[in-house]
Amino acid sequence: MKLLSIVVPVFNEQEVLPAFYAELAAMMRELPEQVELIFVNDGSRDRTPEVLRELRRADERVKIIHFS
């Protein structure tokens, strides 16, 4: 089976991440491929890192890379 990697850069996105993830997860359910989401946090100073960790705890497809 193929793996589709979706890379999403984020910076101070705490407000929109939950809704963005919900829409993306709904679309991913329709795909025949296995999917992983790689969020690249580019040094956010809000709650973005915490929101990303919450998403990762809820969904094993979520991966996180933190830049400083």
All heavy atoms as TSV, in Angstrom:
chain	resi	resn	atom	element	x	y	z
A	1	MET	N	N	0.846	-1.187	0.000
A	1	MET	CA	C	0.000	0.000	0.000
A	1	MET	C	C	0.885	1.242	0.000
A	1	MET	O	O	1.898	1.290	0.678
A	1	MET	CB	C	-0.917	0.000	1.217
A	1	MET	CG	C	-1.693	1.294	1.320
A	1	MET	SD	S	-3.112	1.278	2.405
A	1	MET	CE	C	-4.250	0.340	1.466
A	2	LYS	N	N	0.465	2.236	-0.737
A	2	LYS	CA	C	1.199	3.493	-0.815
A	2	LYS	C	C	0.940	4.343	0.416
A	2	LYS	O	O	-0.129	4.269	1.019
A	2	LYS	CB	C	0.784	4.262	-2.056
A	2	LYS	CG	C	1.195	3.605	-3.341
A	2	LYS	CD	C	0.813	4.467	-4.510
A	2	LYS	CE	C	1.217	3.782	-5.790
A	2	LYS	NZ	N	0.918	4.595	-6.959
A	3	LEU	N	N	1.932	5.161	0.747
A	3	LEU	CA	C	1.803	6.116	1.849
A	3	LEU	C	C	1.833	7.511	1.272
A	3	LEU	O	O	2.770	7.878	0.549
A	3	LEU	CB	C	2.938	5.943	2.862
A	3	LEU	CG	C	3.001	6.995	3.972
A	3	LEU	CD1	C	1.758	6.897	4.860
A	3	LEU	CD2	C	4.262	6.822	4.797
A	4	LEU	N	N	0.811	8.291	1.569
A	4	LEU	CA	C	0.736	9.683	1.150
A	4	LEU	C	C	1.104	10.545	2.349
A	4	LEU	O	O	0.481	10.436	3.409
A	4	LEU	CB	C	-0.675	10.019	0.667
A	4	LEU	CG	C	-0.965	11.476	0.312
A	4	LEU	CD1	C	-0.113	11.907	-0.879
A	4	LEU	CD2	C	-2.431	11.651	0.006
A	5	SER	N	N	2.134	11.381	2.201
A	5	SER	CA	C	2.564	12.284	3.272
A	5	SER	C	C	2.105	13.693	2.931
A	5	SER	O	O	2.433	14.218	1.863
A	5	SER	CB	C	4.082	12.271	3.424
A	5	SER	OG	O	4.538	10.988	3.772
A	6	ILE	N	N	1.365	14.294	3.833
A	6	ILE	CA	C	0.905	15.665	3.666
A	6	ILE	C	C	1.689	16.516	4.650
A	6	ILE	O	O	1.620	16.304	5.866
A	6	ILE	CB	C	-0.603	15.794	3.923
A	6	ILE	CG1	C	-1.374	14.906	2.950
A	6	ILE	CG2	C	-1.039	17.259	3.806
A	6	ILE	CD1	C	-2.860	14.831	3.228
A	7	VAL	N	N	2.458	17.473	4.136
A	7	VAL	CA	C	3.291	18.334	4.965
A	7	VAL	C	C	2.607	19.689	5.087
A	7	VAL	O	O	2.269	20.318	4.082
A	7	VAL	CB	C	4.703	18.493	4.358
A	7	VAL	CG1	C	5.555	19.407	5.227
A	7	VAL	CG2	C	5.354	17.124	4.185
A	8	VAL	N	N	2.402	20.121	6.347
A	8	VAL	CA	C	1.672	21.357	6.612
A	8	VAL	C	C	2.545	22.276	7.468
A	8	VAL	O	O	2.787	21.986	8.638
A	8	VAL	CB	C	0.353	21.065	7.359
A	8	VAL	CG1	C	-0.427	22.347	7.594
A	8	VAL	CG2	C	-0.480	20.042	6.612
A	9	PRO	N	N	3.037	23.395	6.911
A	9	PRO	CA	C	3.775	24.348	7.738
A	9	PRO	C	C	2.796	25.136	8.606
A	9	PRO	O	O	1.701	25.508	8.150
A	9	PRO	CB	C	4.467	25.253	6.718
A	9	PRO	CG	C	3.632	25.154	5.494
A	9	PRO	CD	C	2.983	23.797	5.513
A	10	VAL	N	N	3.176	25.361	9.862
A	10	VAL	CA	C	2.309	26.129	10.767
A	10	VAL	C	C	3.146	27.145	11.541
A	10	VAL	O	O	4.298	26.892	11.886
A	10	VAL	CB	C	1.534	25.225	11.757
A	10	VAL	CG1	C	0.531	24.369	11.025
A	10	VAL	CG2	C	2.459	24.361	12.584
A	11	PHE	N	N	2.551	28.288	11.818
A	11	PHE	CA	C	3.163	29.332	12.639
A	11	PHE	C	C	2.037	30.107	13.302
A	11	PHE	O	O	1.248	30.767	12.626
A	11	PHE	CB	C	4.036	30.266	11.800
A	11	PHE	CG	C	4.670	31.356	12.609
A	11	PHE	CD1	C	5.749	31.081	13.439
A	11	PHE	CD2	C	4.179	32.644	12.563
A	11	PHE	CE1	C	6.326	32.082	14.200
A	11	PHE	CE2	C	4.740	33.647	13.318
A	11	PHE	CZ	C	5.820	33.371	14.134
A	12	ASN	N	N	1.955	29.995	14.619
A	12	ASN	CA	C	0.919	30.687	15.398
A	12	ASN	C	C	-0.483	30.413	14.839
A	12	ASN	O	O	-1.226	31.332	14.504
A	12	ASN	CB	C	1.191	32.193	15.463
A	12	ASN	CG	C	2.437	32.518	16.263
A	12	ASN	OD1	O	2.893	31.723	17.086
A	12	ASN	ND2	N	3.002	33.672	16.030
A	13	GLU	N	N	-0.826	29.138	14.779
A	13	GLU	CA	C	-2.087	28.705	14.169
A	13	GLU	C	C	-3.063	28.090	15.173
A	13	GLU	O	O	-3.975	27.362	14.778
A	13	GLU	CB	C	-1.801	27.673	13.072
A	13	GLU	CG	C	-0.847	28.135	12.003
A	13	GLU	CD	C	-1.421	29.206	11.099
A	13	GLU	OE1	O	-2.637	29.458	11.128
A	13	GLU	OE2	O	-0.621	29.793	10.358
A	14	GLN	N	N	-2.912	28.374	16.461
A	14	GLN	CA	C	-3.747	27.727	17.467
A	14	GLN	C	C	-5.238	27.897	17.208
A	14	GLN	O	O	-6.022	27.007	17.496
A	14	GLN	CB	C	-3.413	28.253	18.867
A	14	GLN	CG	C	-3.882	29.673	19.111
A	14	GLN	CD	C	-3.557	30.169	20.502
A	14	GLN	OE1	O	-2.705	29.619	21.187
A	14	GLN	NE2	N	-4.244	31.213	20.918
A	15	GLU	N	N	-5.623	28.999	16.653
A	15	GLU	CA	C	-7.043	29.287	16.428
A	15	GLU	C	C	-7.658	28.402	15.345
A	15	GLU	O	O	-8.821	28.031	15.442
A	15	GLU	CB	C	-7.228	30.757	16.031
A	15	GLU	CG	C	-6.646	31.749	17.005
A	15	GLU	CD	C	-7.601	32.085	18.116
A	15	GLU	OE1	O	-8.812	32.036	17.876
A	15	GLU	OE2	O	-7.112	32.388	19.221
A	16	VAL	N	N	-6.894	28.092	14.315
A	16	VAL	CA	C	-7.460	27.406	13.152
A	16	VAL	C	C	-7.088	25.932	13.048
A	16	VAL	O	O	-7.692	25.201	12.265
A	16	VAL	CB	C	-7.079	28.131	11.841
A	16	VAL	CG1	C	-7.627	29.545	11.830
A	16	VAL	CG2	C	-5.589	28.134	11.630
A	17	LEU	N	N	-6.098	25.488	13.813
A	17	LEU	CA	C	-5.638	24.101	13.685
A	17	LEU	C	C	-6.727	23.059	13.900
A	17	LEU	O	O	-6.833	22.124	13.097
A	17	LEU	CB	C	-4.475	23.834	14.635
A	17	LEU	CG	C	-3.094	24.071	14.063
A	17	LEU	CD1	C	-2.038	23.873	15.144
A	17	LEU	CD2	C	-2.814	23.175	12.895
A	18	PRO	N	N	-7.550	23.159	14.934
A	18	PRO	CA	C	-8.578	22.121	15.116
A	18	PRO	C	C	-9.544	22.011	13.935
A	18	PRO	O	O	-9.840	20.909	13.471
A	18	PRO	CB	C	-9.299	22.554	16.395
A	18	PRO	CG	C	-8.264	23.339	17.156
A	18	PRO	CD	C	-7.503	24.078	16.081
A	19	ALA	N	N	-10.000	23.134	13.424
A	19	ALA	CA	C	-10.929	23.105	12.285
A	19	ALA	C	C	-10.218	22.620	11.019
A	19	ALA	O	O	-10.782	21.840	10.243
A	19	ALA	CB	C	-11.535	24.485	12.057
A	20	PHE	N	N	-8.991	23.076	10.803
A	20	PHE	CA	C	-8.210	22.637	9.645
A	20	PHE	C	C	-8.005	21.126	9.688
A	20	PHE	O	O	-8.226	20.432	8.693
A	20	PHE	CB	C	-6.864	23.366	9.610
A	20	PHE	CG	C	-5.956	22.885	8.525
A	20	PHE	CD1	C	-6.124	23.313	7.221
A	20	PHE	CD2	C	-4.926	21.998	8.796
A	20	PHE	CE1	C	-5.295	22.861	6.206
A	20	PHE	CE2	C	-4.083	21.541	7.799
A	20	PHE	CZ	C	-4.271	21.977	6.504
A	21	TYR	N	N	-7.608	20.623	10.845
A	21	TYR	CA	C	-7.387	19.191	10.996
A	21	TYR	C	C	-8.684	18.416	10.751
A	21	TYR	O	O	-8.670	17.393	10.068
A	21	TYR	CB	C	-6.829	18.865	12.383
A	21	TYR	CG	C	-6.895	17.403	12.676
A	21	TYR	CD1	C	-5.956	16.533	12.149
A	21	TYR	CD2	C	-7.943	16.869	13.428
A	21	TYR	CE1	C	-6.036	15.169	12.372
A	21	TYR	CE2	C	-8.030	15.516	13.659
A	21	TYR	CZ	C	-7.080	14.670	13.129
A	21	TYR	OH	O	-7.177	13.324	13.343
A	22	ALA	N	N	-9.802	18.879	11.294
A	22	ALA	CA	C	-11.082	18.183	11.121
A	22	ALA	C	C	-11.453	18.082	9.642
A	22	ALA	O	O	-11.885	17.023	9.175
A	22	ALA	CB	C	-12.176	18.903	11.907
A	23	GLU	N	N	-11.275	19.162	8.896
A	23	GLU	CA	C	-11.581	19.140	7.457
A	23	GLU	C	C	-10.636	18.201	6.707
A	23	GLU	O	O	-11.060	17.429	5.851
A	23	GLU	CB	C	-11.476	20.555	6.874
A	23	GLU	CG	C	-12.575	21.487	7.316
A	23	GLU	CD	C	-13.923	21.088	6.755
A	23	GLU	OE1	O	-14.000	20.625	5.597
A	23	GLU	OE2	O	-14.916	21.245	7.483
A	24	LEU	N	N	-9.360	18.272	7.054
A	24	LEU	CA	C	-8.381	17.419	6.393
A	24	LEU	C	C	-8.621	15.943	6.714
A	24	LEU	O	O	-8.551	15.084	5.841
A	24	LEU	CB	C	-6.981	17.846	6.815
A	24	LEU	CG	C	-5.815	17.356	5.989
A	24	LEU	CD1	C	-5.987	17.684	4.513
A	24	LEU	CD2	C	-4.524	17.956	6.512
A	25	ALA	N	N	-8.934	15.635	7.968
A	25	ALA	CA	C	-9.197	14.249	8.369
A	25	ALA	C	C	-10.418	13.703	7.631
A	25	ALA	O	O	-10.426	12.536	7.228
A	25	ALA	CB	C	-9.391	14.170	9.879
A	26	ALA	N	N	-11.425	14.527	7.440
A	26	ALA	CA	C	-12.613	14.087	6.701
A	26	ALA	C	C	-12.242	13.756	5.258
A	26	ALA	O	O	-12.706	12.748	4.708
A	26	ALA	CB	C	-13.686	15.168	6.746
A	27	MET	N	N	-11.410	14.560	4.653
A	27	MET	CA	C	-10.985	14.301	3.274
A	27	MET	C	C	-10.101	13.057	3.203
A	27	MET	O	O	-10.185	12.282	2.245
A	27	MET	CB	C	-10.230	15.509	2.714
A	27	MET	CG	C	-11.123	16.693	2.458
A	27	MET	SD	S	-10.330	18.205	1.850
A	27	MET	CE	C	-8.728	17.746	1.337
A	28	MET	N	N	-9.264	12.853	4.211
A	28	MET	CA	C	-8.361	11.705	4.211
A	28	MET	C	C	-9.122	10.385	4.276
A	28	MET	O	O	-8.653	9.379	3.757
A	28	MET	CB	C	-7.375	11.811	5.382
A	28	MET	CG	C	-6.364	12.908	5.184
A	28	MET	SD	S	-5.212	13.248	6.556
A	28	MET	CE	C	-5.523	12.040	7.764
A	29	ARG	N	N	-10.285	10.391	4.908
A	29	ARG	CA	C	-11.085	9.157	4.989
A	29	ARG	C	C	-11.517	8.676	3.613
A	29	ARG	O	O	-11.796	7.497	3.419
A	29	ARG	CB	C	-12.311	9.386	5.879
A	29	ARG	CG	C	-11.991	9.370	7.354
A	29	ARG	CD	C	-13.240	9.304	8.195
A	29	ARG	NE	N	-13.999	10.536	8.219
A	29	ARG	CZ	C	-13.743	11.566	9.024
A	29	ARG	NH1	N	-12.732	11.515	9.852
A	29	ARG	NH2	N	-14.492	12.637	8.989
A	30	GLU	N	N	-11.574	9.568	2.654
A	30	GLU	CA	C	-12.007	9.226	1.300
A	30	GLU	C	C	-10.868	8.711	0.422
A	30	GLU	O	O	-11.117	8.208	-0.671
A	30	GLU	CB	C	-12.628	10.454	0.634
A	30	GLU	CG	C	-13.774	11.082	1.405
A	30	GLU	CD	C	-14.950	10.135	1.576
A	30	GLU	OE1	O	-15.266	9.400	0.607
A	30	GLU	OE2	O	-15.529	10.111	2.669
A	31	LEU	N	N	-9.633	8.836	0.893
A	31	LEU	CA	C	-8.486	8.445	0.077
A	31	LEU	C	C	-8.202	6.955	0.207
A	31	LEU	O	O	-8.299	6.396	1.302
A	31	LEU	CB	C	-7.245	9.237	0.506
A	31	LEU	CG	C	-7.321	10.750	0.311
A	31	LEU	CD1	C	-6.088	11.417	0.907
A	31	LEU	CD2	C	-7.447	11.089	-1.162
A	32	PRO	N	N	-7.802	6.323	-0.883
A	32	PRO	CA	C	-7.486	4.890	-0.811
A	32	PRO	C	C	-6.109	4.629	-0.188
A	32	PRO	O	O	-5.847	3.537	0.295
A	32	PRO	CB	C	-7.511	4.447	-2.273
A	32	PRO	CG	C	-7.189	5.677	-3.048
A	32	PRO	CD	C	-7.766	6.825	-2.255
A	33	GLU	N	N	-5.230	5.619	-0.203
A	33	GLU	CA	C	-3.883	5.444	0.327
A	33	GLU	C	C	-3.854	5.626	1.843
A	33	GLU	O	O	-4.703	6.286	2.426
A	33	GLU	CB	C	-2.901	6.474	-0.273
A	33	GLU	CG	C	-2.703	6.398	-1.752
A	33	GLU	CD	C	-3.721	7.218	-2.523
A	33	GLU	OE1	O	-4.510	7.946	-1.921
A	33	GLU	OE2	O	-3.731	7.096	-3.751
A	34	GLN	N	N	-2.819	5.038	2.438
A	34	GLN	CA	C	-2.523	5.337	3.834
A	34	GLN	C	C	-1.955	6.753	3.865
A	34	GLN	O	O	-1.186	7.138	2.985
A	34	GLN	CB	C	-1.502	4.337	4.374
A	34	GLN	CG	C	-1.170	4.532	5.817
A	34	GLN	CD	C	-0.158	3.497	6.303
A	34	GLN	OE1	O	0.242	2.600	5.570
A	34	GLN	NE2	N	0.256	3.645	7.527
A	35	VAL	N	N	-2.336	7.545	4.875
A	35	VAL	CA	C	-1.950	8.956	4.914
A	35	VAL	C	C	-1.284	9.272	6.249
A	35	VAL	O	O	-1.702	8.777	7.299
A	35	VAL	CB	C	-3.180	9.870	4.736
A	35	VAL	CG1	C	-2.785	11.336	4.767
A	35	VAL	CG2	C	-3.910	9.560	3.440
A	36	GLU	N	N	-0.248	10.122	6.183
A	36	GLU	CA	C	0.332	10.694	7.395
A	36	GLU	C	C	0.329	12.211	7.237
A	36	GLU	O	O	0.477	12.725	6.127
A	36	GLU	CB	C	1.744	10.179	7.667
A	36	GLU	CG	C	2.779	10.659	6.683
A	36	GLU	CD	C	4.187	10.195	7.007
A	36	GLU	OE1	O	4.423	9.624	8.087
A	36	GLU	OE2	O	5.070	10.407	6.161
A	37	LEU	N	N	0.129	12.905	8.348
A	37	LEU	CA	C	0.161	14.365	8.364
A	37	LEU	C	C	1.412	14.793	9.099
A	37	LEU	O	O	1.606	14.429	10.260
A	37	LEU	CB	C	-1.049	14.932	9.105
A	37	LEU	CG	C	-2.405	14.732	8.478
A	37	LEU	CD1	C	-3.491	15.214	9.422
A	37	LEU	CD2	C	-2.484	15.470	7.172
A	38	ILE	N	N	2.244	15.561	8.443
A	38	ILE	CA	C	3.463	16.060	9.060
A	38	ILE	C	C	3.305	17.568	9.232
A	38	ILE	O	O	3.326	18.314	8.247
A	38	ILE	CB	C	4.705	15.742	8.210
A	38	ILE	CG1	C	4.789	14.241	7.949
A	38	ILE	CG2	C	5.961	16.274	8.894
A	38	ILE	CD1	C	5.837	13.842	6.935
A	39	PHE	N	N	3.114	17.991	10.466
A	39	PHE	CA	C	3.016	19.415	10.765
A	39	PHE	C	C	4.412	19.926	11.092
A	39	PHE	O	O	5.102	19.359	11.945
A	39	PHE	CB	C	2.085	19.662	11.954
A	39	PHE	CG	C	0.637	19.446	11.637
A	39	PHE	CD1	C	0.032	18.231	11.907
A	39	PHE	CD2	C	-0.116	20.452	11.070
A	39	PHE	CE1	C	-1.305	18.021	11.623
A	39	PHE	CE2	C	-1.457	20.258	10.782
A	39	PHE	CZ	C	-2.056	19.042	11.052
A	40	VAL	N	N	4.825	20.995	10.430
A	40	VAL	CA	C	6.129	21.606	10.676
A	40	VAL	C	C	5.884	22.931	11.372
A	40	VAL	O	O	5.430	23.905	10.763
A	40	VAL	CB	C	6.915	21.812	9.358
A	40	VAL	CG1	C	8.272	22.444	9.653
A	40	VAL	CG2	C	7.074	20.494	8.621
A	41	ASN	N	N	6.154	22.957	12.669
A	41	ASN	CA	C	5.943	24.150	13.475
A	41	ASN	C	C	7.180	25.034	13.365
A	41	ASN	O	O	8.263	24.668	13.814
A	41	ASN	CB	C	5.690	23.760	14.931
A	41	ASN	CG	C	5.546	24.967	15.819
A	41	ASN	OD1	O	5.187	26.039	15.369
A	41	ASN	ND2	N	5.854	24.795	17.091
A	42	ASP	N	N	7.004	26.204	12.813
A	42	ASP	CA	C	8.126	27.104	12.547
A	42	ASP	C	C	8.305	28.126	13.672
A	42	ASP	O	O	8.299	29.331	13.436
A	42	ASP	CB	C	7.920	27.802	11.206
A	42	ASP	CG	C	9.197	28.456	10.690
A	42	ASP	OD1	O	10.280	28.162	11.230
A	42	ASP	OD2	O	9.103	29.258	9.746
A	43	GLY	N	N	8.416	27.633	14.912
A	43	GLY	CA	C	8.715	28.514	16.041
A	43	GLY	C	C	7.526	29.285	16.574
A	43	GLY	O	O	7.684	30.415	17.056
A	44	SER	N	N	6.350	28.708	16.530
A	44	SER	CA	C	5.150	29.389	17.034
A	44	SER	C	C	5.332	29.824	18.484
A	44	SER	O	O	5.955	29.126	19.285
A	44	SER	CB	C	3.938	28.463	16.943
A	44	SER	OG	O	3.643	28.157	15.609
A	45	ARG	N	N	4.732	30.960	18.815
A	45	ARG	CA	C	4.825	31.491	20.173
A	45	ARG	C	C	3.484	31.448	20.900
A	45	ARG	O	O	3.372	31.954	22.020
A	45	ARG	CB	C	5.343	32.915	20.128
A	45	ARG	CG	C	6.784	32.984	19.659
A	45	ARG	CD	C	7.356	34.376	19.766
A	45	ARG	NE	N	8.771	34.365	19.482
A	45	ARG	CZ	C	9.298	34.604	18.291
A	45	ARG	NH1	N	8.497	34.875	17.268
A	45	ARG	NH2	N	10.592	34.580	18.109
A	46	ASP	N	N	2.478	30.883	20.260
A	46	ASP	CA	C	1.172	30.738	20.905
A	46	ASP	C	C	1.023	29.284	21.358
A	46	ASP	O	O	2.006	28.608	21.619
A	46	ASP	CB	C	0.044	31.185	19.966
A	46	ASP	CG	C	-0.051	30.337	18.701
A	46	ASP	OD1	O	0.786	29.428	18.519
A	46	ASP	OD2	O	-0.966	30.575	17.897
A	47	ARG	N	N	-0.183	28.779	21.446
A	47	ARG	CA	C	-0.430	27.407	21.892
A	47	ARG	C	C	-0.360	26.371	20.765
A	47	ARG	O	O	-0.756	25.231	20.948
A	47	ARG	CB	C	-1.819	27.312	22.555
A	47	ARG	CG	C	-1.896	27.957	23.907
A	47	ARG	CD	C	-3.161	27.548	24.662
A	47	ARG	NE	N	-3.167	26.127	24.952
A	47	ARG	CZ	C	-3.940	25.207	24.349
A	47	ARG	NH1	N	-4.796	25.553	23.417
A	47	ARG	NH2	N	-3.887	23.933	24.681
A	48	THR	N	N	0.153	26.752	19.623
A	48	THR	CA	C	0.248	25.817	18.500
A	48	THR	C	C	0.942	24.506	18.883
A	48	THR	O	O	0.419	23.437	18.555
A	48	THR	CB	C	0.935	26.483	17.293
A	48	THR	OG1	O	0.096	27.556	16.827
A	48	THR	CG2	C	1.190	25.505	16.171
A	49	PRO	N	N	2.086	24.532	19.573
A	49	PRO	CA	C	2.720	23.248	19.936
A	49	PRO	C	C	1.818	22.355	20.792
A	49	PRO	O	O	1.768	21.139	20.577
A	49	PRO	CB	C	3.973	23.672	20.718
A	49	PRO	CG	C	4.269	25.047	20.228
A	49	PRO	CD	C	2.932	25.664	19.965
A	50	GLU	N	N	1.084	22.936	21.726
A	50	GLU	CA	C	0.183	22.149	22.567
A	50	GLU	C	C	-0.968	21.573	21.753
A	50	GLU	O	O	-1.354	20.411	21.939
A	50	GLU	CB	C	-0.369	23.000	23.715
A	50	GLU	CG	C	0.647	23.366	24.769
A	50	GLU	CD	C	1.471	24.598	24.413
A	50	GLU	OE1	O	1.172	25.270	23.390
A	50	GLU	OE2	O	2.429	24.886	25.144
A	51	VAL	N	N	-1.518	22.367	20.850
A	51	VAL	CA	C	-2.608	21.881	19.999
A	51	VAL	C	C	-2.108	20.731	19.125
A	51	VAL	O	O	-2.795	19.717	18.966
A	51	VAL	CB	C	-3.190	23.029	19.136
A	51	VAL	CG1	C	-4.198	22.507	18.131
A	51	VAL	CG2	C	-3.805	24.110	20.021
A	52	LEU	N	N	-0.907	20.863	18.584
A	52	LEU	CA	C	-0.343	19.793	17.766
A	52	LEU	C	C	-0.162	18.510	18.583
A	52	LEU	O	O	-0.467	17.419	18.102
A	52	LEU	CB	C	0.995	20.219	17.162
A	52	LEU	CG	C	0.930	21.280	16.075
A	52	LEU	CD1	C	2.334	21.730	15.698
A	52	LEU	CD2	C	0.175	20.783	14.861
A	53	ARG	N	N	0.316	18.640	19.808
A	53	ARG	CA	C	0.485	17.456	20.656
A	53	ARG	C	C	-0.865	16.795	20.948
A	53	ARG	O	O	-0.970	15.573	20.986
A	53	ARG	CB	C	1.213	17.820	21.946
A	53	ARG	CG	C	2.719	17.990	21.735
A	53	ARG	CD	C	3.469	18.072	23.040
A	53	ARG	NE	N	3.243	19.328	23.737
A	53	ARG	CZ	C	3.927	20.441	23.520
A	53	ARG	NH1	N	4.902	20.473	22.625
A	53	ARG	NH2	N	3.651	21.535	24.210
A	54	GLU	N	N	-1.905	17.602	21.141
A	54	GLU	CA	C	-3.245	17.047	21.357
A	54	GLU	C	C	-3.710	16.269	20.121
A	54	GLU	O	O	-4.288	15.186	20.243
A	54	GLU	CB	C	-4.237	18.167	21.686
A	54	GLU	CG	C	-4.006	18.807	23.034
A	54	GLU	CD	C	-4.793	20.093	23.219
A	54	GLU	OE1	O	-5.652	20.433	22.362
A	54	GLU	OE2	O	-4.538	20.776	24.231
A	55	LEU	N	N	-3.459	16.823	18.944
A	55	LEU	CA	C	-3.840	16.133	17.708
A	55	LEU	C	C	-3.068	14.826	17.563
A	55	LEU	O	O	-3.635	13.804	17.182
A	55	LEU	CB	C	-3.583	17.033	16.494
A	55	LEU	CG	C	-4.453	18.273	16.359
A	55	LEU	CD1	C	-3.990	19.114	15.178
A	55	LEU	CD2	C	-5.916	17.909	16.230
A	56	ARG	N	N	-1.782	14.853	17.899
A	56	ARG	CA	C	-0.967	13.638	17.790
A	56	ARG	C	C	-1.450	12.559	18.757
A	56	ARG	O	O	-1.473	11.381	18.425
A	56	ARG	CB	C	0.503	13.962	18.038
A	56	ARG	CG	C	1.401	12.732	17.867
A	56	ARG	CD	C	2.838	13.030	18.079
A	56	ARG	NE	N	3.033	13.589	19.403
A	56	ARG	CZ	C	4.083	14.305	19.761
A	56	ARG	NH1	N	5.039	14.553	18.895
A	56	ARG	NH2	N	4.188	14.779	20.976
A	57	ARG	N	N	-1.836	12.968	19.970
A	57	ARG	CA	C	-2.350	11.990	20.935
A	57	ARG	C	C	-3.638	11.337	20.429
A	57	ARG	O	O	-3.884	10.159	20.678
A	57	ARG	CB	C	-2.606	12.650	22.289
A	57	ARG	CG	C	-1.364	12.759	23.156
A	57	ARG	CD	C	-1.704	13.137	24.577
A	57	ARG	NE	N	-2.241	14.482	24.705
A	57	ARG	CZ	C	-1.503	15.577	24.847
A	57	ARG	NH1	N	-0.196	15.496	24.887
A	57	ARG	NH2	N	-2.069	16.755	24.958
A	58	ALA	N	N	-4.448	12.100	19.712
A	58	ALA	CA	C	-5.735	11.595	19.231
A	58	ALA	C	C	-5.622	10.828	17.910
A	58	ALA	O	O	-6.508	10.037	17.589
A	58	ALA	CB	C	-6.709	12.759	19.063
A	59	ASP	N	N	-4.551	11.068	17.157
A	59	ASP	CA	C	-4.444	10.481	15.815
A	59	ASP	C	C	-2.997	10.103	15.544
A	59	ASP	O	O	-2.134	10.970	15.398
A	59	ASP	CB	C	-4.939	11.489	14.777
A	59	ASP	CG	C	-5.029	10.920	13.376
A	59	ASP	OD1	O	-4.405	9.874	13.104
A	59	ASP	OD2	O	-5.712	11.547	12.542
A	60	GLU	N	N	-2.738	8.819	15.437
A	60	GLU	CA	C	-1.364	8.344	15.230
A	60	GLU	C	C	-0.794	8.719	13.866
A	60	GLU	O	O	0.403	8.609	13.635
A	60	GLU	CB	C	-1.282	6.840	15.425
A	60	GLU	CG	C	-2.051	6.055	14.405
A	60	GLU	CD	C	-2.041	4.556	14.664
A	60	GLU	OE1	O	-1.758	4.152	15.803
A	60	GLU	OE2	O	-2.314	3.820	13.715
A	61	ARG	N	N	-1.633	9.192	12.959
A	61	ARG	CA	C	-1.148	9.627	11.637
A	61	ARG	C	C	-0.447	10.981	11.701
A	61	ARG	O	O	0.239	11.379	10.776
A	61	ARG	CB	C	-2.300	9.710	10.635
A	61	ARG	CG	C	-2.992	8.404	10.391
A	61	ARG	CD	C	-4.220	8.583	9.567
A	61	ARG	NE	N	-5.184	9.420	10.280
A	61	ARG	CZ	C	-6.360	9.787	9.803
A	61	ARG	NH1	N	-6.730	9.386	8.601
A	61	ARG	NH2	N	-7.171	10.536	10.517
A	62	VAL	N	N	-0.628	11.705	12.810
A	62	VAL	CA	C	-0.057	13.041	12.965
A	62	VAL	C	C	1.393	12.941	13.443
A	62	VAL	O	O	1.680	12.278	14.439
A	62	VAL	CB	C	-0.878	13.888	13.961
A	62	VAL	CG1	C	-0.190	15.210	14.251
A	62	VAL	CG2	C	-2.292	14.126	13.411
A	63	LYS	N	N	2.282	13.598	12.712
A	63	LYS	CA	C	3.695	13.714	13.078
A	63	LYS	C	C	3.998	15.193	13.228
A	63	LYS	O	O	3.372	16.032	12.571
A	63	LYS	CB	C	4.598	13.119	11.993
A	63	LYS	CG	C	4.201	11.758	11.489
A	63	LYS	CD	C	4.386	10.688	12.531
A	63	LYS	CE	C	4.147	9.315	11.935
A	63	LYS	NZ	N	2.911	8.693	12.246
A	64	ILE	N	N	4.970	15.513	14.078
A	64	ILE	CA	C	5.292	16.920	14.331
A	64	ILE	C	C	6.794	17.133	14.240
A	64	ILE	O	O	7.580	16.363	14.799
A	64	ILE	CB	C	4.821	17.359	15.728
A	64	ILE	CG1	C	3.336	17.051	15.935
A	64	ILE	CG2	C	5.087	18.844	15.952
A	64	ILE	CD1	C	2.884	17.189	17.372
A	65	ILE	N	N	7.180	18.190	13.561
A	65	ILE	CA	C	8.557	18.652	13.541
A	65	ILE	C	C	8.525	20.088	14.085
A	65	ILE	O	O	7.746	20.916	13.600
A	65	ILE	CB	C	9.143	18.640	12.117
A	65	ILE	CG1	C	9.162	17.221	11.573
A	65	ILE	CG2	C	10.535	19.267	12.104
A	65	ILE	CD1	C	9.534	17.121	10.107
A	66	HIS	N	N	9.357	20.365	15.085
A	66	HIS	CA	C	9.428	21.722	15.668
A	66	HIS	C	C	10.739	22.375	15.275
A	66	HIS	O	O	11.811	21.832	15.531
A	66	HIS	CB	C	9.357	21.652	17.201
A	66	HIS	CG	C	8.053	21.189	17.735
A	66	HIS	ND1	N	6.924	21.977	17.742
A	66	HIS	CD2	C	7.689	20.016	18.299
A	66	HIS	CE1	C	5.938	21.308	18.283
A	66	HIS	NE2	N	6.378	20.108	18.627
A	67	PHE	N	N	10.642	23.531	14.652
A	67	PHE	CA	C	11.814	24.376	14.427
A	67	PHE	C	C	11.828	25.436	15.495
A	67	PHE	O	O	10.773	25.841	15.997
A	67	PHE	CB	C	11.768	25.052	13.051
A	67	PHE	CG	C	11.898	24.109	11.888
A	67	PHE	CD1	C	11.202	24.333	10.721
A	67	PHE	CD2	C	12.741	23.019	11.942
A	67	PHE	CE1	C	11.331	23.479	9.639
A	67	PHE	CE2	C	12.883	22.150	10.867
A	67	PHE	CZ	C	12.174	22.395	9.707
A	68	SER	N	N	13.002	25.921	15.856
A	68	SER	CA	C	13.072	26.968	16.883
A	68	SER	C	C	13.150	28.344	16.256
A	68	SER	O	O	13.300	28.503	15.079
A	68	SER	CB	C	14.275	26.748	17.776
A	68	SER	OG	O	15.444	26.628	17.016
